[in-house]
Amino acid sequence: MNIKRIVEAILFAANKPMTVKQIQEAFPELEQPDTLEIQMALEAIARDYMTRPIGLKQLASGYRFQIREGMAPWVTRLFEEKPARYSRALLETLSIIAYRQPVTRGEIEDIRGVSVSSGIIHTLLEREWIRVIAHKEVPGRPALYGTTKQFLDYFNLTSLSELPTLQEISDLDFSNEQLPQEHRERPQTEPSETEVVSTSAAEQETASDTEAKADNGCETRTLH
């Protein structure tokens, strides 16, 4: 039994990242190799693909094959669906949760200086990029949000420690970027922000904010 070839076939056929344990369980019960053998097979496969346009990537949820970053412009042309677009408000909210978790919606609003629409939180929960991990023991018991493994997988991260440091982000030069925002978010101090934000309002905010693209299948995605 060639464990390396079988592991390679399992990863190619899988429609999601696979952990070492999941790979092991794909073998018949009486033929299961130990986890060390599987790990050695994974390392050998990764070496085999070092110079190929497809690579073996370890993510938070396990291992998967994916195209390398340089191949994205050609491969994405195969798909009719356009890359997902995300508003600046959504990406800012997601970034705050990633760096400050666990964090409440109120704390996110304090950091951003503007209200966070229900639509943004709903979108992040629906995509399973964030989840409610607890409730803060204060009046009202607001939800505490944190990121998920799906968030790490989407942005090709193994753990939160791979996020760029805040210093690295602050050193980036955005001076040449033009950020048209016809309908800017209003500060929390304005009375109208106390009203409940409707779904349509959230959609207008999303449409007016600067949009960021994230290409599925690429080995590197940028988190603004």
Phi, psi and omega in degrees: 000122179269097185300319182300314181295321180292317179298318179299317179295320180299316181293323178293323183279337184291144178257017179202163176300143182242133175278167177301320180296318179294322176296316179301318182288348177284342177280152172304147188305320183277355182242011184292124175285162178283167185296330179295318179297321179292319179297319178295323178295319179297318180294322179293319179296317179301320178294320181299328185262009183303322184257011182260161179289350176247139180228161175265121185244134174266126179242182180297326183268356180141204183254146174206156173274140176205157180290156178278159188306318184295343182271351187303316183302328180275316184293322182295340178291345179283342186254131180288326182290130180285153177303146181296144179244136182232139182287161176300319181299318180294316182292324177296316179298315179298320180296317180297318179297318182297319185272334186247005185300146358283142185217145179268165178299320179298322179291325176297317180295324178296321181288316182283332182083005178221163179289148176260120184291152177298329180298323180293312179299318180299317179298315181295322178291319181295322178282355181061034174272335176228165177209160175277117184260345178184183175233134183288134183279069175224167179309130182092344180041064181295151180291141174257124184258147176215164180278169184239175175294328178297324176298312180298317180299316184298322181262019175056046179243145175272324179207168180295339180294344180275353176296145176297149179289159179298329178294319178297322179292318182293336180280347180292143182260109178253017187296334182270357183278134174259123185241081180293129177220092184292324180242090182284153178292142179273144180295157183298339184287343180286138183302326185295342181286349180280348179285156179290131181277123182277167180298321181295324178295320179297322180292322179295321179298318181295320183290328184272338181286159174297135186260145179240140180258147175225114182275123177292144175089350180278154185282338179229131174234143184266130177256113181274000000 
